[in-house]
Amino acid sequence: MGGLEVRNNTLAVHEWRQIFPVGSNRGPVPTEVPKDIAADYNEAALVLPLSSKASAALSRRCLQSVLDTAGYKQKDLSQQIDAVLAQTDTTKALPTGVHMIVDAIRNFGNFSAHRITDKTSLQVIEVEPHEAEFCLDTLDAVFDHYYVKPAQAKAMKDALNAKLAAAKKPAAK
């Protein structure tokens, strides 16, 4: 859109552009999540309306960072996911709902990072917007497991231990 204007015998052309604010429809990342991981998540959320492929790739990177900080130091994300899914230590194992869906991020991330074709149609498999959104939803659950719930439990236990100390009782186990 634009307009024309004549000023001092000179034709001036005005160009108009409508600019939309950049933002995400997702809530804020919990403060317990490390800043670098939160930055990747926020970027994945911001690019989702423009590129589900880019969003899924960033979600994949985010998951890999979470698993790395959780102590899964295998050489690639596939091996890290295998290790977390095989975890038998109940203090480290993923909750059932998260356990069932965490590998989706790796798969959608692979579709975004590599040209993978449907063996029937020979078409490149693309990441759909709802699939990239699902990756972000899965990361929300992963954040809750690795960062939010442990911080809440620690705060509750610290408050309990403060009360026990005031009563000259031993700390909670």
C-alpha positions, 0 to 999 in steps of 0.5 A, a space after each residue: 500500500 502507498 500513496 502519491 503526493 505532489 510537492 513543489 512540482 515533484 512527485 513523492 511516493 509513500 510506501 506503507 507497511 503494516 508491521 505486526 509485533 513479534 511475540 508468542 502465544 506461549 506462557 513464560 518459561 519457568 524461572 527455574 529453567 537455565 537461561 540458555 535453555 530458556 532462550 532456545 525454547 523462546 526462540 522456538 516459540 517465536 519462530 513457530 508461526 514463520 517456520 514449524 521446521 525451524 521451531 522443531 529444530 530448536 526444540 530438538 536442540 533444547 531437549 538435547 541441552 536439558 538431557 545433557 545438563 541432567 547428566 546424559 552425556 551420550 554423543 547424540 540425542 538419539 542415544 541420550 533419549 535411549 538412556 533416559 527411556 531406559 532409566 530405572 532409577 525412580 528419582 531420575 526416570 521420566 513420568 509416564 506421560 513424558 516418557 511416552 512422548 519425549 522421543 517425538 521431539 527427536 523425530 520431528 527435529 530430524 524431519 526439520 534438520 534432514 531431508 527425509 522422504 516418505 518411501 511411498 510417495 517419495 515426498 520430503 516429510 515436512 514438520 506441520 505446525 501442530 507437530 512443532 507445537 507438540 514439541 513445545 508442549 513436550 518441552 513444557 513437561 520436561 521442564 516441569 520434571 527436571 526443573 520446576 518440580 525439584 525446585 518446588 520440592 526443595 522449597 517445601 523441604 527447606 520450609 519444613 526443616 526450618 520449622 523442625 529446627 525451630 522446634 529443636 527437631 531433626 531435619 526431614 529425611 
